[in-house]
C-alpha cells in the first residue's frame, strides 16, 4: 500500500506508539485523526503534529459505545472516508490474577479486545468503500509468549491477534487487509510504572522504531510485525517447541519479576 494520500484513524494516538504512528503517516503524506481519552494530552499531540500535515484530534473513550460512535463519526467527517484503521488504544494492569480487581480485568477486556472488535465492525463499511484499506491491530509480544503476572493482558492481546487473523481471512479478496503488530518492551508512558529491565525480558526500544516497522509492514502488505529481534524469535521458537523450558526460565525470575511489575498499571 502507498501511504501518501491515505486517510488514517489511530486510536490511542496522543502518546507512545500511536503518536509515533501518526507522525510517520503524516511524514508520508497521509491525513490523520488521532483519538485519546484525556483532552489535554490530545490537544498537545495535535498541536505538535500540525506542522507536519493534516491532523485532527477526537477526545473520546473507545472503551465505550458512545466513545466509539463519536470517534468514527468525527473521523469520517474530518477525513471524508477511511483507508487505514489502527487499533492502538490499550491498557494494562499487572500483578497476580487473584489480587487483580474485577474492575481492572473488565477494563482490559473492554479496551484491549472488545473496543477494537466493535470499532472495526463499525468502520467496515467505510473501509470497504475505500477499496484499498488496512486494519492494524496493535497486540503485544506477550500475546506470543505468555508471561506471569500478565494473565489477563496476555489473554486479551492474544485474542486480538486471533481476531485479526480470522478477520484477515474473512475479508480476503474484498479490498481490506489486516495486519497484527506485536511490540516488545517500548519506551512509552504506558511502561513508566514497570520497573522490569532487560534482565527480566523487558528491553525497551523507541516508539518511533516500532511505528516505522508497522508502517513498513503496511506498505509491504505484511501479515504481522514482530519486534524484539533474534532474541524474541528464539523465545517464540522455544515456547512452541519446548514450553517447559520457558516455564523453568520464568520460575527462576518469578519473585524478582513479580516485584518489578507489581505497580505496572495504565488503565
N, C-alpha and C positions, 0 to 999 in steps of 0.2 A: 504494500500500500504506500502511496505517496501522501505524506502528511500535509504538504502545502495546500492551503485552502480548506482543509477538513474542519468540521465543527465538532468540538470536543467538550464533553462534560466529565469533570473529575470530582468525585465525592471525597470529602476529607482533604480538600485542596489548600487549606490555609497554612499548612506546615508540613514538614517531613517529606516523605516520598511523593505525596500528592502535589505539593507545591513544586517540587523538583520536576515532576512530570509536566505540569502546566508550563513551567519555564522552558523546557525543551520543546514542547509543542509550539509555543509562541515563537521561539527562535527559528523554527522550521516553517513558519508562516500559517499556522493554524489559528482559528478563532476558538477561544476557550472560555468556559464557565466553570468556576470552582465553587464548591459548597463548604460550609462549616457551621458547627452549632453555635460557636461564640462570635458575636458580631464584631468585636474589636480586633481580634487576630485576623479575621476575614478581611476587614477593611484595610488593615495594614498590608496584607498579602496582595490585595488588588492594587493598592497604591504603588507597591513595589514593582508590580508587573506591568503597570500601564505603559511605561516607556517601551516595552518590548512588543506591544501589539494589541490586538482586540481582546480584551479581558472583561469579564463580568463576574460578580460575586452573588451568591444566593445564600442568605443566612437561614438555615433550616436543619432539622434533625432528621436524617434519613432513616433513623430507627423508628419513626412514627409514620402512620399513614398520611397524616396531614403534611409532614415534612417532605415525604416522597412526592406527593402531589404538587406541592409548591416548587420543589426542586425541578421537576420535569417541566412544569408549565413555564416557569421563568426561564429555564434554559432554552426551551424551544422558541419562546417569544424573542429572546435575545439573539439566538443563532439562526433562526429560520429553518431549523431542521437539526438532525443529529447523525453524525458519522461514526464517532468513537465514544463509547461509554466506558469510563474507568471506575470500577467499583473498588475504591481505595479506603473509604472510611471504615474504621475499626476501633476496637477497644480490647483491653486485656486486664485480667486480674489473676496474678499468680498466687500460688500457695497450695497447701494440701486441700484435696477435694472436700473433706469433712469440715474444714474450717472456712471454706468459701461460702459466702452467703447466697441464699437462693436468689436474691435480687441481682447480685453480681453475675451469677450464672445465666439468669434470664437476660440480662443486659448484653452479655457476649453473644448469646444466641440471636437476639434481636438485631444487633448492629452488625455483627460479623457474618451472619448467614442469612437470616430472614430478609434483612433490608436489601442486600444485593440481588437476591432472587426476585423479590417483588418489584424493585426498581427496574430490573432488566425486563421483567414481564411487561411492565407498563410502557417501557421505552421501545419494545419490539416493533410496533407499527412505524415509528419514526425511523428506526434503524433499517427496517425493510424498505422504506421509501427511498433511502439513500442509494441502495443498490450496490454499495461497496462499503460495508460497515464492519466494525470490530467491537467486541465486548472484551474488556480486560478485567479479570478478577485478580486482585492482589491478595494472595493467600499468605503462606509463611513457610519457611523451612521446617517448622515444627509440624506442618501437615505431612511431611515426608518421613520424619523421624520423631516419633512421639517422645517428649521429654517429661520427666517427673515434675510435678508442681505446675504443669500447664495442661492439665487433663481436659478441661472444657475448651480452652483456646485451641488445643490440638484437634479436638473433635469438630469444632465449627469451621476451622480453616481447612481441614481435610474434607469436610462436607462441601465447602465452597469449591474446592478443587474438583471433586467428582461431579458437582453441579455443572461446572464449566465444561468438563469432558463430555458429559451427556448432552449438554446443550449444543456443543460444537457439532456433534454427530446428528442431532435433531435438525440443525439448521444447515447442514452440509448441502451445497448446491443452491442455496437460497440467497446468497449475497451478504451473509453475515457470518464472520469468522469469530471464534472465541479463543482467547489466549489466557493462560493462567501463569501468574508470576509467583515465584517462591523466594522472597527476600530472606537473607540470613539476618544476623545482627546488623542493624543500621543505625547510624548516628542521627536520631530523631528525638523530638520532645517525648514521644511515647516511651522511649527507653531510659529516660533520665532517672527513674526510680529503681532501675535494675542495676544492682551492683556487681553482677557477674561479669568476669573478664574473659579474655581469650583462653585462659587455662581451664575454664568451665564450658568452653564451646561457644562463647558469646563475643567473638571478634566482631568489630563494627566497621563498616565501610560507609563512605559518604552517601547521603541520599541521592546526590547527583549521579553517582556511578550506577545505582540501581535504576534510576529514571532513564539514563542513556541506554541501558541494556533493554529495558522494557520497550522503549521507542524503537530500538533496532529490531526487536522481536516483532513489533507491529509491522514495520517496513518489510521484513523478510517473510511474513506470514507464518511465523513460528507457532507451534502448539503450546510451548511453555518456555519460561525463562527461569532458570535455577541459579541462584547466586551462591557463593561460597567456595568456588574453585575446586581444585583437586581434592582438598581435604573433605569438603562436603560430599563430593562424588564418591569417595571411598567409604564414608559413613553410610551413605544411602545403599551402596552395594553390600556392606556388612549387615545392615539392618534387614536386607532382603535375604541374604544367603546364610547369615549366622546371627539371628537376632539375640540369642543367648549371650553372645559376646558383647553386644551393645548393652544388654541388661547388666552384665557384670561391670562394664565401664561406668555406667551411671551409679551402680551400687557404691563404687569406690569414691564417687564425687558427691553422693547424696546429701550428707549432712552439711557440707560446705555450700553446695548449690542451694539447698533449702534456705539457709540463712541469707544468701546473697540475693535471692529473688522474692523473699517474703513480703517486701514492701513494693514490689512491682505492680503498679496499678495505673491504668489510664483508661477510664471509662467515662 
